[in-house]
Amino acid sequence: MSEVAKRLDDLLEEFDLFDDWEERYRYIIDLGKDLAPLSKDEKTEATRVRGCASQVWLVMDPAPEGVLRFRGDSDAFIVRGLIAVLIRLLDGLPYSEIQDFSIRDTLSRLGLDEALSSQRTNGLMSMVERLKRATA
């Protein structure tokens, strides 16, 4: 089992603790509140993710041994939470696992494919594409 699959299973267990999507949505927002904000200097055009309805920035940090370290921020609470989910799933993984990652499959397994608006889904896809380009 890949590391991302293990991390996804852990997240699924956490989601199972909640009875409905309103509670899961609040949990995702809470995850985002725990993210350390990016500095003003890190919020540049170079780090901004296009294709998101909200302002989103992803900063890639150099890491040894072919793993991707990244941080992110957004001006929208739910998007900060979605960034936190991506960080939990993908931060520190080898490039090959990030390349193999499917955001559509992940959204489906988490049940987010039906809970998120198409704009939010497109924004998540843009974030994952940015991570994949960084590991190509």
C-alpha positions in Angstrom: 0.0 0.0 0.0 1.4 3.4 -1.0 1.9 6.1 1.6 -0.8 8.3 0.0 -3.2 5.4 0.3 -2.4 5.0 4.0 -2.9 8.7 4.6 -6.2 8.7 2.7 -7.4 5.8 4.8 -6.5 7.8 8.0 -8.5 10.8 6.7 -11.4 8.5 5.8 -11.5 7.2 9.3 -11.6 10.8 10.6 -14.4 11.7 8.2 -16.4 8.6 9.4 -16.6 10.2 12.8 -19.0 12.8 11.5 -22.7 12.2 10.8 -23.3 14.5 7.9 -21.6 16.8 5.4 -22.1 19.9 7.4 -20.0 18.5 10.1 -17.3 17.3 7.7 -17.3 20.7 6.0 -16.7 22.3 9.4 -13.9 19.8 10.1 -12.2 20.7 6.8 -12.5 24.4 7.7 -10.9 23.6 11.1 -8.1 21.8 9.4 -7.4 25.0 7.4 -7.4 27.1 10.6 -4.4 25.1 11.8 -2.3 25.9 8.8 0.5 28.4 9.3 -0.2 31.4 7.1 2.2 32.2 4.3 4.1 35.5 4.7 3.2 38.4 2.5 6.5 37.9 0.6 5.5 34.3 -0.3 2.2 35.4 -1.7 3.4 36.4 -5.2 2.3 35.9 -8.7 4.8 33.0 -9.0 3.2 31.1 -6.2 -0.4 32.0 -7.0 -2.5 29.1 -8.4 -4.6 30.0 -11.4 -7.9 28.3 -12.0 -9.2 28.8 -8.4 -12.1 31.0 -7.7 -10.4 32.1 -4.4 -6.9 33.4 -4.0 -4.6 30.4 -3.6 -0.8 30.2 -3.1 1.4 27.1 -3.0 5.0 27.4 -2.0 7.3 24.5 -2.8 10.2 24.0 -0.4 13.4 22.3 -1.5 13.7 18.8 0.1 16.3 16.2 -0.2 15.9 12.7 -1.8 13.2 13.5 -4.4 10.3 14.3 -2.0 8.1 17.4 -2.3 7.5 19.6 0.6 4.9 22.3 0.2 2.8 24.8 2.1 -0.2 26.8 1.0 -2.7 29.5 1.9 -5.9 31.0 0.7 -8.2 33.9 1.4 -11.2 31.5 1.7 -11.8 29.3 4.8 -12.9 26.2 3.0 -10.1 26.4 0.5 -7.5 26.7 3.3 -9.1 23.5 4.6 -8.8 21.8 1.2 -5.1 22.9 1.1 -4.7 21.3 4.5 -6.2 18.1 3.2 -3.8 18.1 0.2 -0.8 18.7 2.6 -1.9 15.8 4.8 -2.1 13.6 1.7 0.9 14.7 -0.3 3.4 16.7 1.6 6.8 14.9 2.0 5.9 12.2 -0.6 8.3 11.0 -3.3 7.7 12.6 -6.7 6.5 9.4 -8.2 3.6 9.1 -5.7 2.5 12.6 -6.4 2.6 11.9 -10.1 0.4 8.9 -9.6 -2.1 10.7 -7.4 -5.6 11.1 -8.7 -7.6 14.0 -7.2 -10.8 12.7 -8.8 -10.5 9.3 -7.2 -9.6 10.9 -3.9 -12.6 13.3 -4.0 -14.8 10.3 -4.8 -13.5 8.2 -1.9 -13.9 11.1 0.5 -17.3 11.9 -0.8 -16.2 15.4 -1.7 -17.0 15.0 -5.4 -20.7 15.6 -4.6 -20.2 18.0 -1.7 -18.0 20.5 -3.4 -19.0 23.0 -6.1 -17.5 22.6 -9.5 -15.5 25.8 -8.9 -13.9 24.3 -5.8 -13.3 21.0 -7.6 -11.6 22.8 -10.5 -9.5 24.8 -8.0 -8.3 21.6 -6.3 -7.5 20.1 -9.7 -5.4 23.2 -10.4 -3.6 22.9 -7.1 -2.7 19.2 -7.8 -1.6 20.0 -11.3 0.8 22.6 -9.9 2.2 20.0 -7.5 2.6 17.5 -10.4 4.4 20.1 -12.5 6.8 20.7 -9.7 7.6 17.0 -9.5 7.8 16.3 -13.3 
